[in-house]
Amino acid sequence: MEDGVSVTQPQLASALDAFLASPKGATLHREQAHLRISRIFEWFSEDFEGAAGSIREYVTPHLPEDIRRFVQENEVTLGSLPYDWSLNESESP
């Protein structure tokens, strides 16, 4: 039987891949060479920087292939997407 960490890591990586493939996770503006990612990465930057050295190094392997290649081959600036605070609102029953 595998331990919880070895089972969870691939699931987390897969979820991150899917998130960064969505417009809520990452958006590339090729003309400006500007990648905007979820503000969550900024808020928890110490965690991501501690794991990979920088936010860019953390997210790049998980970006969709075409965006990943552009980021790796170009001088791309990094920014944050606006956060949708309505996601935190609860609906009344």
C-alpha positions as CSV (number, residue, x, y, z in Angstrom):
1,M,0.0,0.0,0.0
2,E,1.3,3.4,-0.9
3,D,1.6,6.2,1.6
4,G,-0.7,9.2,1.4
5,V,2.0,11.6,0.1
6,S,2.9,9.5,-2.9
7,V,-0.8,9.0,-3.8
8,T,-1.7,12.7,-3.2
9,Q,1.2,14.4,-5.1
10,P,0.1,13.2,-8.6
11,Q,-3.5,14.2,-7.8
12,L,-2.4,17.7,-6.7
13,A,-0.2,18.1,-9.8
14,S,-3.1,17.1,-12.0
15,A,-5.5,19.5,-10.2
16,L,-2.9,22.3,-10.6
17,D,-2.5,21.5,-14.3
18,A,-6.2,21.7,-14.8
19,F,-6.5,25.0,-12.8
20,L,-3.7,26.7,-14.8
21,A,-5.3,25.6,-18.0
22,S,-8.4,27.5,-17.1
23,P,-8.8,31.3,-17.4
24,K,-9.2,31.6,-13.7
25,G,-5.7,30.0,-13.2
26,A,-3.6,31.6,-15.9
27,T,-3.9,33.9,-18.9
28,L,-1.1,34.7,-21.4
29,H,-1.1,38.0,-23.3
30,R,1.4,37.1,-26.0
31,E,1.6,40.6,-27.6
32,Q,2.7,42.0,-24.2
33,A,4.6,38.9,-23.2
34,H,2.7,39.0,-19.9
35,L,1.4,36.0,-18.0
36,R,-1.2,36.6,-15.4
37,I,-1.8,33.9,-12.8
38,S,-4.3,33.5,-9.9
39,R,-3.7,35.9,-7.1
40,I,-3.5,32.9,-4.8
41,F,0.1,32.4,-5.9
42,E,0.9,35.9,-4.7
43,W,-0.9,35.5,-1.4
44,F,0.9,32.3,-0.6
45,S,4.2,33.2,-2.4
46,E,6.4,32.0,0.5
47,D,5.0,28.5,0.1
48,F,5.5,28.4,-3.7
49,E,8.9,30.1,-3.6
50,G,10.0,27.7,-0.9
51,A,9.0,24.7,-3.0
52,A,10.5,25.8,-6.3
53,G,12.6,29.0,-5.8
54,S,10.1,31.3,-7.4
55,I,6.4,31.4,-8.3
56,R,7.4,31.3,-12.0
57,E,9.5,28.1,-11.5
58,Y,6.6,26.6,-9.6
59,V,3.9,27.2,-12.1
60,T,5.8,26.8,-15.4
61,P,5.9,23.0,-15.5
62,H,2.1,22.9,-14.9
63,L,1.1,25.4,-17.6
64,P,-0.5,24.1,-20.8
65,E,2.2,23.1,-23.3
66,D,1.8,26.1,-25.7
67,I,1.9,28.6,-22.8
68,R,4.8,26.8,-21.1
69,R,6.8,26.9,-24.3
70,F,6.1,30.6,-24.8
71,V,7.1,31.4,-21.2
72,Q,10.3,29.3,-21.5
73,E,11.3,30.9,-24.8
74,N,10.5,34.5,-24.1
75,E,11.1,37.1,-21.5
76,V,7.7,37.1,-19.9
77,T,6.5,39.4,-17.1
78,L,4.3,37.9,-14.4
79,G,1.2,39.5,-12.9
80,S,-1.9,38.5,-11.0
81,L,-5.4,38.0,-12.2
82,P,-8.2,39.8,-10.2
83,Y,-9.7,37.6,-7.6
84,D,-13.4,36.9,-7.7
85,W,-14.5,37.6,-4.1
86,S,-18.0,36.4,-4.9
87,L,-16.7,32.9,-4.8
88,N,-16.5,33.3,-1.0
89,E,-20.2,34.3,-0.7
90,S,-22.4,31.6,0.7
91,E,-25.9,31.1,-0.6
92,S,-28.8,31.0,1.9
93,P,-30.7,27.8,2.0
